[in-house]
């Protein structure tokens, strides 16, 4: 169940940012404005994961949104790893009990 909640949370945020990019626009390498849904969703996923291929870039008005999404991606990954480690340490037998 927690996996479903986390996936829904991340998916909602990524789609939300994709809609922001559709409204504010992205630039392709030639400098043309890109606002199609597929490209904006792709850019949002790449930004969330902080991968950054460089094939699309945010317009001047979308830069703050892209930075915020990248920071949220970092924080979400840190929380996810922390929760995994917490679960792993709960299940590991305690050495002090021996």
C-alpha positions as CSV (number, residue, x, y, z in Angstrom):
1,X,0.0,0.0,0.0
2,X,2.7,2.6,0.8
3,X,4.2,1.9,-2.7
4,X,0.9,2.8,-4.3
5,X,0.6,6.0,-2.3
6,X,4.2,7.0,-3.1
7,X,3.7,6.3,-6.8
8,X,0.5,8.2,-6.9
9,X,2.2,11.2,-5.1
10,X,5.1,11.2,-7.5
11,X,2.9,10.7,-10.6
12,X,0.7,13.6,-9.6
13,X,3.6,15.9,-9.1
14,X,5.3,15.0,-12.3
15,X,2.0,15.4,-14.3
16,X,1.4,18.7,-12.5
17,X,4.8,20.1,-13.5
18,X,4.3,18.8,-17.1
19,X,1.1,21.0,-17.2
20,X,3.1,24.0,-15.9
21,X,5.7,23.4,-18.7
22,X,2.8,23.3,-21.2
23,X,1.6,26.6,-20.0
24,X,5.0,28.3,-19.8
25,X,6.8,26.5,-22.6
26,X,10.1,24.7,-23.2
27,X,12.8,25.3,-25.8
28,X,14.2,22.7,-28.1
29,X,17.9,22.9,-29.3
30,X,16.9,25.1,-32.3
31,X,15.2,27.6,-29.9
32,X,11.7,26.7,-31.0
33,X,9.0,26.7,-28.3
34,X,7.7,23.3,-27.3
35,X,4.3,22.9,-25.6
36,X,3.1,19.5,-26.6
37,X,2.0,17.2,-23.8
38,X,4.4,14.3,-24.6
39,X,7.5,16.5,-24.6
40,X,6.4,18.3,-21.5
41,X,5.8,15.1,-19.6
42,X,9.2,13.8,-20.8
43,X,10.9,16.9,-19.6
44,X,9.1,16.7,-16.3
45,X,10.3,13.1,-15.8
46,X,13.9,14.0,-16.8
47,X,13.8,17.0,-14.4
48,X,12.3,15.1,-11.5
49,X,15.0,12.4,-11.7
50,X,17.6,15.2,-12.2
51,X,18.9,13.3,-15.2
52,X,19.0,16.3,-17.6
53,X,19.7,15.1,-21.1
54,X,19.8,18.7,-22.4
55,X,17.6,18.1,-25.4
56,X,14.9,20.4,-24.0
57,X,15.3,23.4,-21.6
58,X,12.9,25.5,-19.7
59,X,11.8,28.9,-21.0
60,X,12.8,31.9,-18.9
61,X,9.4,31.8,-17.1
62,X,9.6,28.1,-16.4
63,X,13.1,28.0,-14.9
64,X,11.9,28.4,-11.3
65,X,9.4,25.6,-11.8
66,X,12.1,23.3,-13.2
67,X,14.4,24.1,-10.3
68,X,11.7,23.4,-7.8
69,X,10.8,20.1,-9.4
70,X,14.5,19.0,-9.4
71,X,14.7,19.9,-5.6
72,X,11.5,17.9,-4.9
73,X,13.0,15.0,-6.8
74,X,16.1,15.1,-4.6
75,X,14.0,15.3,-1.4
76,X,11.7,12.5,-2.5
77,X,14.6,10.2,-3.3
78,X,16.2,11.0,0.1
79,X,12.9,10.2,1.9
80,X,12.5,7.0,-0.1
81,X,16.0,5.8,0.7
82,X,15.5,6.8,4.4
83,X,12.3,4.8,4.6
84,X,14.0,1.8,2.9
85,X,16.8,1.9,5.4
86,X,14.4,2.2,8.3
87,X,12.5,-0.9,7.1
88,X,15.8,-2.8,6.6
89,X,17.0,-2.1,10.1
90,X,13.7,-3.1,11.6
91,X,13.9,-6.5,10.0
92,X,17.6,-7.1,10.7
93,X,18.3,-9.1,13.8
94,X,19.8,-7.1,16.6
95,X,23.4,-8.0,17.5
96,X,23.0,-6.7,21.0
97,X,20.3,-9.3,21.7
98,X,22.8,-12.2,21.5
